[in-house]
Amino acid sequence: MREHSEAALRVRGLRSHYGDFEVLHEVDATFAGGKITVVAGRSGCGKTTLLRNVLRLINPTSGTIELFGRDISELEEDELVKLRPRIGVLFQNGALLQSLTVGANISVPLEQHTRLPADVIERIVLRKLQLVELNGIEHLMPSELSGGMRKRAALARTLALDPEIVFFDEPSAGLDPVTAASLDRLIVELSRKLGITVIVVTHELTSIRRIADRMLFLDAGRAVFEGTVEEAEMCPVESVRQFFAQGSSEPPARRSPDEARM
């Protein structure tokens, strides 16, 4: 189990624009080490933009993003390259390479970022598949997997380099309720077993209740609540109250071309 400082990620005064439109306004948030924090809110509230800023896929207009104790907004590209193996990202669509087997997909980050021999990489691949409960499928192609299996295979690849913090972008998107619940259970188990910090961007209230230790709620680009789910359910802020009162069955928002490249 990893040792954790109080915060794995801190965001202070974060502002972000697409052209003249301000998507995030003065967002402050603290993400606890070793915990699962959900970034929630209605579609279009700025959840994905927050994630893109934290991953340095776009640069903030202003503010600071402190990851592993360093302000990443000030890092040069070569410093970011050294930092990225400590970070895992599971994209909404899994982003598996369709021309490679599952095993070869999981091998990619190991081949790119390590000098491990082939037999060691093979053992790591099998271990990661075991972690996500997909034993014996390393020879299959992504097209041969169900939607839930593709998400798990992509998660195995995300875990290949033993990241300290993992970001999930709408992990339940496109999954039936039973498969989504199974993936939620796996996320919780892996967070506890591996001691990783997990940040999940989602609008799915059912999933939030299953996995979240803490919650950040965005409304029109502003952070209007930060705390536990139990505290959120008693929050008097109107947008938070409505979110829990009505549930959230809406699909993820249609993204701008910039967001879709994530």
VEXRO-37198 format. One record per residue (C-alpha): residue number from 1; residue in three letters; x, y, z. Coordinates in nm, 2 decimals. Layout:
<node><seq>NUM</seq><type>ALA</type><x>X</x><y>Y</y><z>Z</z></node>
...
***
This chain:
<node><seq>1</seq><type>MET</type><x>0.00</x><y>0.00</y><z>0.00</z></node>
<node><seq>2</seq><type>ARG</type><x>0.13</x><y>0.34</y><z>-0.10</z></node>
<node><seq>3</seq><type>GLU</type><x>0.19</x><y>0.62</y><z>0.15</z></node>
<node><seq>4</seq><type>HIS</type><x>-0.01</x><y>0.93</y><z>0.08</z></node>
<node><seq>5</seq><type>SER</type><x>0.02</x><y>1.29</y><z>0.16</z></node>
<node><seq>6</seq><type>GLU</type><x>-0.29</x><y>1.48</y><z>0.24</z></node>
<node><seq>7</seq><type>ALA</type><x>-0.35</x><y>1.59</y><z>-0.12</z></node>
<node><seq>8</seq><type>ALA</type><x>-0.24</x><y>1.43</y><z>-0.45</z></node>
<node><seq>9</seq><type>LEU</type><x>-0.37</x><y>1.71</y><z>-0.66</z></node>
<node><seq>10</seq><type>ARG</type><x>-0.46</x><y>2.08</y><z>-0.58</z></node>
<node><seq>11</seq><type>VAL</type><x>-0.63</x><y>2.32</y><z>-0.81</z></node>
<node><seq>12</seq><type>ARG</type><x>-0.64</x><y>2.69</y><z>-0.72</z></node>
<node><seq>13</seq><type>GLY</type><x>-0.81</x><y>2.98</y><z>-0.90</z></node>
<node><seq>14</seq><type>LEU</type><x>-0.83</x><y>2.78</y><z>-1.22</z></node>
<node><seq>15</seq><type>ARG</type><x>-0.98</x><y>2.96</y><z>-1.52</z></node>
<node><seq>16</seq><type>SER</type><x>-1.01</x><y>2.81</y><z>-1.87</z></node>
<node><seq>17</seq><type>HIS</type><x>-1.15</x><y>2.94</y><z>-2.20</z></node>
<node><seq>18</seq><type>TYR</type><x>-1.24</x><y>2.81</y><z>-2.54</z></node>
<node><seq>19</seq><type>GLY</type><x>-1.20</x><y>3.12</y><z>-2.74</z></node>
<node><seq>20</seq><type>ASP</type><x>-1.39</x><y>3.40</y><z>-2.57</z></node>
<node><seq>21</seq><type>PHE</type><x>-1.61</x><y>3.16</y><z>-2.37</z></node>
<node><seq>22</seq><type>GLU</type><x>-1.51</x><y>3.10</y><z>-2.01</z></node>
<node><seq>23</seq><type>VAL</type><x>-1.56</x><y>2.73</y><z>-1.93</z></node>
<node><seq>24</seq><type>LEU</type><x>-1.41</x><y>2.73</y><z>-1.58</z></node>
<node><seq>25</seq><type>HIS</type><x>-1.42</x><y>3.02</y><z>-1.34</z></node>
<node><seq>26</seq><type>GLU</type><x>-1.18</x><y>3.04</y><z>-1.04</z></node>
<node><seq>27</seq><type>VAL</type><x>-1.21</x><y>2.67</y><z>-0.95</z></node>
<node><seq>28</seq><type>ASP</type><x>-1.05</x><y>2.56</y><z>-0.63</z></node>
<node><seq>29</seq><type>ALA</type><x>-1.04</x><y>2.19</y><z>-0.54</z></node>
<node><seq>30</seq><type>THR</type><x>-0.83</x><y>1.95</y><z>-0.34</z></node>
<node><seq>31</seq><type>PHE</type><x>-0.81</x><y>1.58</y><z>-0.43</z></node>
<node><seq>32</seq><type>ALA</type><x>-0.71</x><y>1.35</y><z>-0.14</z></node>
<node><seq>33</seq><type>GLY</type><x>-0.44</x><y>1.09</y><z>-0.19</z></node>
<node><seq>34</seq><type>GLY</type><x>-0.55</x><y>0.73</y><z>-0.19</z></node>
<node><seq>35</seq><type>LYS</type><x>-0.92</x><y>0.83</y><z>-0.22</z></node>
<node><seq>36</seq><type>ILE</type><x>-1.18</x><y>0.81</y><z>-0.50</z></node>
<node><seq>37</seq><type>THR</type><x>-1.30</x><y>1.16</y><z>-0.59</z></node>
<node><seq>38</seq><type>VAL</type><x>-1.58</x><y>1.21</y><z>-0.84</z></node>
<node><seq>39</seq><type>VAL</type><x>-1.61</x><y>1.53</y><z>-1.04</z></node>
<node><seq>40</seq><type>ALA</type><x>-1.98</x><y>1.56</y><z>-1.10</z></node>
<node><seq>41</seq><type>GLY</type><x>-2.24</x><y>1.80</y><z>-1.25</z></node>
<node><seq>42</seq><type>ARG</type><x>-2.48</x><y>1.83</y><z>-1.53</z></node>
<node><seq>43</seq><type>SER</type><x>-2.35</x><y>1.80</y><z>-1.89</z></node>
<node><seq>44</seq><type>GLY</type><x>-2.16</x><y>2.11</y><z>-2.00</z></node>
<node><seq>45</seq><type>CYS</type><x>-2.06</x><y>2.22</y><z>-1.66</z></node>
<node><seq>46</seq><type>GLY</type><x>-1.69</x><y>2.20</y><z>-1.72</z></node>
<node><seq>47</seq><type>LYS</type><x>-1.60</x><y>1.85</y><z>-1.59</z></node>
<node><seq>48</seq><type>THR</type><x>-1.41</x><y>1.74</y><z>-1.90</z></node>
<node><seq>49</seq><type>THR</type><x>-1.24</x><y>2.08</y><z>-1.94</z></node>
<node><seq>50</seq><type>LEU</type><x>-1.11</x><y>2.05</y><z>-1.58</z></node>
<node><seq>51</seq><type>LEU</type><x>-0.97</x><y>1.71</y><z>-1.66</z></node>
<node><seq>52</seq><type>ARG</type><x>-0.80</x><y>1.83</y><z>-1.98</z></node>
<node><seq>53</seq><type>ASN</type><x>-0.64</x><y>2.12</y><z>-1.79</z></node>
<node><seq>54</seq><type>VAL</type><x>-0.51</x><y>1.88</y><z>-1.52</z></node>
<node><seq>55</seq><type>LEU</type><x>-0.36</x><y>1.65</y><z>-1.78</z></node>
<node><seq>56</seq><type>ARG</type><x>-0.20</x><y>1.95</y><z>-1.96</z></node>
<node><seq>57</seq><type>LEU</type><x>-0.39</x><y>1.87</y><z>-2.28</z></node>
<node><seq>58</seq><type>ILE</type><x>-0.48</x><y>2.24</y><z>-2.27</z></node>
<node><seq>59</seq><type>ASN</type><x>-0.32</x><y>2.52</y><z>-2.08</z></node>
<node><seq>60</seq><type>PRO</type><x>-0.53</x><y>2.72</y><z>-1.83</z></node>
<node><seq>61</seq><type>THR</type><x>-0.60</x><y>3.08</y><z>-1.87</z></node>
<node><seq>62</seq><type>SER</type><x>-0.48</x><y>3.14</y><z>-1.51</z></node>
<node><seq>63</seq><type>GLY</type><x>-0.45</x><y>2.96</y><z>-1.18</z></node>
<node><seq>64</seq><type>THR</type><x>-0.23</x><y>2.67</y><z>-1.05</z></node>
<node><seq>65</seq><type>ILE</type><x>-0.25</x><y>2.30</y><z>-1.08</z></node>
<node><seq>66</seq><type>GLU</type><x>-0.03</x><y>2.12</y><z>-0.82</z></node>
<node><seq>67</seq><type>LEU</type><x>0.03</x><y>1.75</y><z>-0.89</z></node>
<node><seq>68</seq><type>PHE</type><x>0.27</x><y>1.55</y><z>-0.68</z></node>
<node><seq>69</seq><type>GLY</type><x>0.37</x><y>1.88</y><z>-0.51</z></node>
<node><seq>70</seq><type>ARG</type><x>0.47</x><y>2.05</y><z>-0.83</z></node>
<node><seq>71</seq><type>ASP</type><x>0.28</x><y>2.32</y><z>-1.03</z></node>
<node><seq>72</seq><type>ILE</type><x>0.25</x><y>2.15</y><z>-1.36</z></node>
<node><seq>73</seq><type>SER</type><x>0.14</x><y>2.47</y><z>-1.54</z></node>
<node><seq>74</seq><type>GLU</type><x>0.51</x><y>2.58</y><z>-1.50</z></node>
<node><seq>75</seq><type>LEU</type><x>0.67</x><y>2.26</y><z>-1.62</z></node>
<node><seq>76</seq><type>GLU</type><x>0.86</x><y>2.23</y><z>-1.95</z></node>
<node><seq>77</seq><type>GLU</type><x>0.76</x><y>1.95</y><z>-2.19</z></node>
<node><seq>78</seq><type>ASP</type><x>1.06</x><y>1.73</y><z>-2.10</z></node>
<node><seq>79</seq><type>GLU</type><x>0.96</x><y>1.76</y><z>-1.73</z></node>
<node><seq>80</seq><type>LEU</type><x>0.60</x><y>1.66</y><z>-1.82</z></node>
<node><seq>81</seq><type>VAL</type><x>0.73</x><y>1.36</y><z>-2.01</z></node>
<node><seq>82</seq><type>LYS</type><x>0.91</x><y>1.23</y><z>-1.70</z></node>
<node><seq>83</seq><type>LEU</type><x>0.59</x><y>1.29</y><z>-1.49</z></node>
<node><seq>84</seq><type>ARG</type><x>0.34</x><y>1.12</y><z>-1.72</z></node>
<node><seq>85</seq><type>PRO</type><x>0.43</x><y>0.76</y><z>-1.63</z></node>
<node><seq>86</seq><type>ARG</type><x>0.30</x><y>0.83</y><z>-1.28</z></node>
<node><seq>87</seq><type>ILE</type><x>-0.04</x><y>0.92</y><z>-1.42</z></node>
<node><seq>88</seq><type>GLY</type><x>-0.29</x><y>0.69</y><z>-1.58</z></node>
<node><seq>89</seq><type>VAL</type><x>-0.59</x><y>0.78</y><z>-1.79</z></node>
<node><seq>90</seq><type>LEU</type><x>-0.89</x><y>0.57</y><z>-1.89</z></node>
<node><seq>91</seq><type>PHE</type><x>-1.06</x><y>0.75</y><z>-2.18</z></node>
<node><seq>92</seq><type>GLN</type><x>-1.43</x><y>0.72</y><z>-2.23</z></node>
<node><seq>93</seq><type>ASN</type><x>-1.40</x><y>0.49</y><z>-2.54</z></node>
<node><seq>94</seq><type>GLY</type><x>-1.10</x><y>0.29</y><z>-2.40</z></node>
<node><seq>95</seq><type>ALA</type><x>-0.88</x><y>0.40</y><z>-2.70</z></node>
<node><seq>96</seq><type>LEU</type><x>-0.75</x><y>0.05</y><z>-2.76</z></node>
<node><seq>97</seq><type>LEU</type><x>-0.54</x><y>0.00</y><z>-3.07</z></node>
<node><seq>98</seq><type>GLN</type><x>-0.77</x><y>-0.21</y><z>-3.30</z></node>
<node><seq>99</seq><type>SER</type><x>-0.48</x><y>-0.36</y><z>-3.50</z></node>
<node><seq>100</seq><type>LEU</type><x>-0.31</x><y>-0.50</y><z>-3.19</z></node>
<node><seq>101</seq><type>THR</type><x>-0.41</x><y>-0.79</y><z>-2.96</z></node>
<node><seq>102</seq><type>VAL</type><x>-0.51</x><y>-0.71</y><z>-2.60</z></node>
<node><seq>103</seq><type>GLY</type><x>-0.17</x><y>-0.82</y><z>-2.48</z></node>
<node><seq>104</seq><type>ALA</type><x>0.01</x><y>-0.61</y><z>-2.73</z></node>
<node><seq>105</seq><type>ASN</type><x>-0.20</x><y>-0.31</y><z>-2.63</z></node>
<node><seq>106</seq><type>ILE</type><x>-0.10</x><y>-0.35</y><z>-2.27</z></node>
<node><seq>107</seq><type>SER</type><x>0.26</x><y>-0.39</y><z>-2.37</z></node>
<node><seq>108</seq><type>VAL</type><x>0.27</x><y>-0.05</y><z>-2.55</z></node>
<node><seq>109</seq><type>PRO</type><x>0.34</x><y>0.18</y><z>-2.24</z></node>
<node><seq>110</seq><type>LEU</type><x>0.59</x><y>-0.08</y><z>-2.10</z></node>
<node><seq>111</seq><type>GLU</type><x>0.78</x><y>-0.08</y><z>-2.43</z></node>
<node><seq>112</seq><type>GLN</type><x>0.77</x><y>0.30</y><z>-2.46</z></node>
<node><seq>113</seq><type>HIS</type><x>0.87</x><y>0.39</y><z>-2.10</z></node>
<node><seq>114</seq><type>THR</type><x>1.09</x><y>0.10</y><z>-1.98</z></node>
<node><seq>115</seq><type>ARG</type><x>1.38</x><y>-0.12</y><z>-2.09</z></node>
<node><seq>116</seq><type>LEU</type><x>1.23</x><y>-0.44</y><z>-1.95</z></node>
<node><seq>117</seq><type>PRO</type><x>1.30</x><y>-0.76</y><z>-2.14</z></node>
<node><seq>118</seq><type>ALA</type><x>1.02</x><y>-0.92</y><z>-2.34</z></node>
<node><seq>119</seq><type>ASP</type><x>0.96</x><y>-1.20</y><z>-2.09</z></node>
<node><seq>120</seq><type>VAL</type><x>0.92</x><y>-0.96</y><z>-1.80</z></node>
<node><seq>121</seq><type>ILE</type><x>0.68</x><y>-0.75</y><z>-2.00</z></node>
<node><seq>122</seq><type>GLU</type><x>0.48</x><y>-1.06</y><z>-2.08</z></node>
<node><seq>123</seq><type>ARG</type><x>0.45</x><y>-1.15</y><z>-1.71</z></node>
<node><seq>124</seq><type>ILE</type><x>0.34</x><y>-0.79</y><z>-1.63</z></node>
<node><seq>125</seq><type>VAL</type><x>0.07</x><y>-0.80</y><z>-1.90</z></node>
<node><seq>126</seq><type>LEU</type><x>-0.07</x><y>-1.13</y><z>-1.76</z></node>
<node><seq>127</seq><type>ARG</type><x>-0.07</x><y>-0.98</y><z>-1.41</z></node>
<node><seq>128</seq><type>LYS</type><x>-0.25</x><y>-0.67</y><z>-1.52</z></node>
<node><seq>129</seq><type>LEU</type><x>-0.51</x><y>-0.87</y><z>-1.69</z></node>
<node><seq>130</seq><type>GLN</type><x>-0.55</x><y>-1.08</y><z>-1.38</z></node>
<node><seq>131</seq><type>LEU</type><x>-0.60</x><y>-0.76</y><z>-1.18</z></node>
<node><seq>132</seq><type>VAL</type><x>-0.90</x><y>-0.66</y><z>-1.40</z></node>
<node><seq>133</seq><type>GLU</type><x>-1.04</x><y>-1.01</y><z>-1.40</z></node>
<node><seq>134</seq><type>LEU</type><x>-0.96</x><y>-1.09</y><z>-1.77</z></node>
<node><seq>135</seq><type>ASN</type><x>-0.74</x><y>-1.39</y><z>-1.74</z></node>
<node><seq>136</seq><type>GLY</type><x>-0.65</x><y>-1.56</y><z>-2.07</z></node>
<node><seq>137</seq><type>ILE</type><x>-0.76</x><y>-1.31</y><z>-2.32</z></node>
<node><seq>138</seq><type>GLU</type><x>-0.42</x><y>-1.16</y><z>-2.41</z></node>
<node><seq>139</seq><type>HIS</type><x>-0.44</x><y>-1.32</y><z>-2.76</z></node>
<node><seq>140</seq><type>LEU</type><x>-0.78</x><y>-1.17</y><z>-2.85</z></node>
<node><seq>141</seq><type>MET</type><x>-0.83</x><y>-0.86</y><z>-3.06</z></node>
<node><seq>142</seq><type>PRO</type><x>-1.03</x><y>-0.56</y><z>-2.92</z></node>
<node><seq>143</seq><type>SER</type><x>-1.31</x><y>-0.63</y><z>-3.18</z></node>
<node><seq>144</seq><type>GLU</type><x>-1.36</x><y>-0.97</y><z>-3.02</z></node>
<node><seq>145</seq><type>LEU</type><x>-1.44</x><y>-0.82</y><z>-2.67</z></node>
<node><seq>146</seq><type>SER</type><x>-1.77</x><y>-0.70</y><z>-2.53</z></node>
<node><seq>147</seq><type>GLY</type><x>-1.80</x><y>-0.33</y><z>-2.43</z></node>
<node><seq>148</seq><type>GLY</type><x>-1.73</x><y>-0.41</y><z>-2.06</z></node>
<node><seq>149</seq><type>MET</type><x>-1.43</x><y>-0.63</y><z>-2.15</z></node>
<node><seq>150</seq><type>ARG</type><x>-1.29</x><y>-0.35</y><z>-2.36</z></node>
<node><seq>151</seq><type>LYS</type><x>-1.31</x><y>-0.11</y><z>-2.07</z></node>
<node><seq>152</seq><type>ARG</type><x>-1.13</x><y>-0.36</y><z>-1.84</z></node>
<node><seq>153</seq><type>ALA</type><x>-0.86</x><y>-0.43</y><z>-2.10</z></node>
<node><seq>154</seq><type>ALA</type><x>-0.81</x><y>-0.05</y><z>-2.14</z></node>
<node><seq>155</seq><type>LEU</type><x>-0.79</x><y>-0.03</y><z>-1.76</z></node>
<node><seq>156</seq><type>ALA</type><x>-0.52</x><y>-0.30</y><z>-1.76</z></node>
<node><seq>157</seq><type>ARG</type><x>-0.32</x><y>-0.09</y><z>-2.00</z></node>
<node><seq>158</seq><type>THR</type><x>-0.37</x><y>0.22</y><z>-1.79</z></node>
<node><seq>159</seq><type>LEU</type><x>-0.23</x><y>0.03</y><z>-1.49</z></node>
<node><seq>160</seq><type>ALA</type><x>0.07</x><y>-0.11</y><z>-1.68</z></node>
<node><seq>161</seq><type>LEU</type><x>0.32</x><y>0.14</y><z>-1.54</z></node>
<node><seq>162</seq><type>ASP</type><x>0.18</x><y>0.13</y><z>-1.18</z></node>
<node><seq>163</seq><type>PRO</type><x>0.06</x><y>0.49</y><z>-1.19</z></node>
<node><seq>164</seq><type>GLU</type><x>0.00</x><y>0.67</y><z>-0.86</z></node>
<node><seq>165</seq><type>ILE</type><x>-0.31</x><y>0.86</y><z>-0.98</z></node>
<node><seq>166</seq><type>VAL</type><x>-0.56</x><y>0.74</y><z>-1.23</z></node>
<node><seq>167</seq><type>PHE</type><x>-0.82</x><y>0.96</y><z>-1.41</z></node>
<node><seq>168</seq><type>PHE</type><x>-1.14</x><y>0.81</y><z>-1.55</z></node>
<node><seq>169</seq><type>ASP</type><x>-1.35</x><y>0.99</y><z>-1.81</z></node>
<node><seq>170</seq><type>GLU</type><x>-1.72</x><y>0.87</y><z>-1.79</z></node>
<node><seq>171</seq><type>PRO</type><x>-1.62</x><y>0.51</y><z>-1.73</z></node>
<node><seq>172</seq><type>SER</type><x>-1.98</x><y>0.38</y><z>-1.74</z></node>
<node><seq>173</seq><type>ALA</type><x>-2.06</x><y>0.54</y><z>-2.07</z></node>
<node><seq>174</seq><type>GLY</type><x>-2.22</x><y>0.29</y><z>-2.31</z></node>
<node><seq>175</seq><type>LEU</type><x>-2.24</x><y>0.01</y><z>-2.06</z></node>
<node><seq>176</seq><type>ASP</type><x>-2.56</x><y>-0.17</y><z>-1.94</z></node>
<node><seq>177</seq><type>PRO</type><x>-2.64</x><y>-0.13</y><z>-1.57</z></node>
<node><seq>178</seq><type>VAL</type><x>-2.50</x><y>-0.47</y><z>-1.46</z></node>
<node><seq>179</seq><type>THR</type><x>-2.17</x><y>-0.42</y><z>-1.65</z></node>
<node><seq>180</seq><type>ALA</type><x>-2.14</x><y>-0.06</y><z>-1.52</z></node>
<node><seq>181</seq><type>ALA</type><x>-2.20</x><y>-0.18</y><z>-1.16</z></node>
<node><seq>182</seq><type>SER</type><x>-1.93</x><y>-0.45</y><z>-1.21</z></node>
<node><seq>183</seq><type>LEU</type><x>-1.68</x><y>-0.19</y><z>-1.34</z></node>
<node><seq>184</seq><type>ASP</type><x>-1.76</x><y>0.04</y><z>-1.04</z></node>
<node><seq>185</seq><type>ARG</type><x>-1.69</x><y>-0.25</y><z>-0.80</z></node>
<node><seq>186</seq><type>LEU</type><x>-1.36</x><y>-0.31</y><z>-0.98</z></node>
<node><seq>187</seq><type>ILE</type><x>-1.25</x><y>0.05</y><z>-0.96</z></node>
<node><seq>188</seq><type>VAL</type><x>-1.31</x><y>0.06</y><z>-0.58</z></node>
<node><seq>189</seq><type>GLU</type><x>-1.13</x><y>-0.27</y><z>-0.53</z></node>
<node><seq>190</seq><type>LEU</type><x>-0.83</x><y>-0.16</y><z>-0.73</z></node>
<node><seq>191</seq><type>SER</type><x>-0.81</x><y>0.18</y><z>-0.56</z></node>
<node><seq>192</seq><type>ARG</type><x>-0.81</x><y>0.00</y><z>-0.22</z></node>
<node><seq>193</seq><type>LYS</type><x>-0.57</x><y>-0.28</y><z>-0.32</z></node>
<node><seq>194</seq><type>LEU</type><x>-0.32</x><y>-0.07</y><z>-0.50</z></node>
<node><seq>195</seq><type>GLY</type><x>-0.34</x><y>0.24</y><z>-0.29</z></node>
<node><seq>196</seq><type>ILE</type><x>-0.39</x><y>0.46</y><z>-0.60</z></node>
<node><seq>197</seq><type>THR</type><x>-0.56</x><y>0.80</y><z>-0.61</z></node>
<node><seq>198</seq><type>VAL</type><x>-0.86</x><y>0.79</y><z>-0.84</z></node>
<node><seq>199</seq><type>ILE</type><x>-1.04</x><y>1.09</y><z>-1.00</z></node>
<node><seq>200</seq><type>VAL</type><x>-1.36</x><y>1.00</y><z>-1.19</z></node>
<node><seq>201</seq><type>VAL</type><x>-1.54</x><y>1.25</y><z>-1.42</z></node>
<node><seq>202</seq><type>THR</type><x>-1.90</x><y>1.14</y><z>-1.45</z></node>
<node><seq>203</seq><type>HIS</type><x>-2.27</x><y>1.26</y><z>-1.44</z></node>
<node><seq>204</seq><type>GLU</type><x>-2.40</x><y>0.91</y><z>-1.33</z></node>
<node><seq>205</seq><type>LEU</type><x>-2.56</x><y>0.95</y><z>-0.99</z></node>
<node><seq>206</seq><type>THR</type><x>-2.59</x><y>0.57</y><z>-0.94</z></node>
<node><seq>207</seq><type>SER</type><x>-2.22</x><y>0.52</y><z>-1.00</z></node>
<node><seq>208</seq><type>ILE</type><x>-2.13</x><y>0.82</y><z>-0.78</z></node>
<node><seq>209</seq><type>ARG</type><x>-2.31</x><y>0.66</y><z>-0.48</z></node>
<node><seq>210</seq><type>ARG</type><x>-2.13</x><y>0.33</y><z>-0.54</z></node>
<node><seq>211</seq><type>ILE</type><x>-1.77</x><y>0.46</y><z>-0.57</z></node>
<node><seq>212</seq><type>ALA</type><x>-1.71</x><y>0.81</y><z>-0.43</z></node>
<node><seq>213</seq><type>ASP</type><x>-1.52</x><y>0.88</y><z>-0.12</z></node>
<node><seq>214</seq><type>ARG</type><x>-1.54</x><y>1.25</y><z>-0.20</z></node>
<node><seq>215</seq><type>MET</type><x>-1.72</x><y>1.47</y><z>-0.46</z></node>
<node><seq>216</seq><type>LEU</type><x>-1.65</x><y>1.79</y><z>-0.64</z></node>
<node><seq>217</seq><type>PHE</type><x>-1.96</x><y>1.94</y><z>-0.80</z></node>
<node><seq>218</seq><type>LEU</type><x>-1.94</x><y>2.19</y><z>-1.08</z></node>
<node><seq>219</seq><type>ASP</type><x>-2.21</x><y>2.42</y><z>-1.20</z></node>
<node><seq>220</seq><type>ALA</type><x>-2.17</x><y>2.65</y><z>-1.50</z></node>
<node><seq>221</seq><type>GLY</type><x>-1.79</x><y>2.63</y><z>-1.46</z></node>
<node><seq>222</seq><type>ARG</type><x>-1.78</x><y>2.70</y><z>-1.09</z></node>
<node><seq>223</seq><type>ALA</type><x>-1.70</x><y>2.47</y><z>-0.80</z></node>
<node><seq>224</seq><type>VAL</type><x>-2.01</x><y>2.49</y><z>-0.58</z></node>
<node><seq>225</seq><type>PHE</type><x>-1.95</x><y>2.20</y><z>-0.35</z></node>
<node><seq>226</seq><type>GLU</type><x>-1.66</x><y>1.98</y><z>-0.23</z></node>
<node><seq>227</seq><type>GLY</type><x>-1.70</x><y>1.71</y><z>0.04</z></node>
<node><seq>228</seq><type>THR</type><x>-1.84</x><y>1.36</y><z>0.09</z></node>
<node><seq>229</seq><type>VAL</type><x>-2.14</x><y>1.23</y><z>-0.09</z></node>
<node><seq>230</seq><type>GLU</type><x>-2.34</x><y>1.22</y><z>0.23</z></node>
<node><seq>231</seq><type>GLU</type><x>-2.26</x><y>1.59</y><z>0.28</z></node>
<node><seq>232</seq><type>ALA</type><x>-2.35</x><y>1.66</y><z>-0.09</z></node>
<node><seq>233</seq><type>GLU</type><x>-2.70</x><y>1.50</y><z>-0.04</z></node>
<node><seq>234</seq><type>MET</type><x>-2.77</x><y>1.75</y><z>0.24</z></node>
<node><seq>235</seq><type>CYS</type><x>-2.61</x><y>2.05</y><z>0.05</z></node>
<node><seq>236</seq><type>PRO</type><x>-2.85</x><y>2.35</y><z>0.02</z></node>
<node><seq>237</seq><type>VAL</type><x>-2.70</x><y>2.47</y><z>-0.31</z></node>
<node><seq>238</seq><type>GLU</type><x>-2.98</x><y>2.45</y><z>-0.56</z></node>
<node><seq>239</seq><type>SER</type><x>-2.80</x><y>2.28</y><z>-0.84</z></node>
<node><seq>240</seq><type>VAL</type><x>-2.65</x><y>2.01</y><z>-0.61</z></node>
<node><seq>241</seq><type>ARG</type><x>-2.99</x><y>1.96</y><z>-0.45</z></node>
<node><seq>242</seq><type>GLN</type><x>-3.16</x><y>1.91</y><z>-0.78</z></node>
<node><seq>243</seq><type>PHE</type><x>-2.89</x><y>1.67</y><z>-0.90</z></node>
<node><seq>244</seq><type>PHE</type><x>-2.96</x><y>1.44</y><z>-0.61</z></node>
<node><seq>245</seq><type>ALA</type><x>-3.34</x><y>1.49</y><z>-0.61</z></node>
<node><seq>246</seq><type>GLN</type><x>-3.39</x><y>1.42</y><z>-0.98</z></node>
<node><seq>247</seq><type>GLY</type><x>-3.10</x><y>1.18</y><z>-1.04</z></node>
<node><seq>248</seq><type>SER</type><x>-2.91</x><y>1.20</y><z>-1.37</z></node>
<node><seq>249</seq><type>SER</type><x>-3.01</x><y>0.98</y><z>-1.66</z></node>
<node><seq>250</seq><type>GLU</type><x>-2.88</x><y>1.22</y><z>-1.93</z></node>
<node><seq>251</seq><type>PRO</type><x>-2.62</x><y>1.11</y><z>-2.17</z></node>
<node><seq>252</seq><type>PRO</type><x>-2.28</x><y>1.27</y><z>-2.18</z></node>
<node><seq>253</seq><type>ALA</type><x>-2.29</x><y>1.61</y><z>-2.35</z></node>
<node><seq>254</seq><type>ARG</type><x>-2.19</x><y>1.64</y><z>-2.71</z></node>
<node><seq>255</seq><type>ARG</type><x>-1.84</x><y>1.77</y><z>-2.70</z></node>
<node><seq>256</seq><type>SER</type><x>-1.67</x><y>2.04</y><z>-2.90</z></node>
<node><seq>257</seq><type>PRO</type><x>-1.40</x><y>1.93</y><z>-3.15</z></node>
<node><seq>258</seq><type>ASP</type><x>-1.13</x><y>2.03</y><z>-2.90</z></node>
<node><seq>259</seq><type>GLU</type><x>-1.29</x><y>1.82</y><z>-2.62</z></node>
<node><seq>260</seq><type>ALA</type><x>-1.35</x><y>1.53</y><z>-2.86</z></node>
<node><seq>261</seq><type>ARG</type><x>-0.98</x><y>1.49</y><z>-2.91</z></node>
<node><seq>262</seq><type>MET</type><x>-0.93</x><y>1.38</y><z>-2.55</z></node>
***
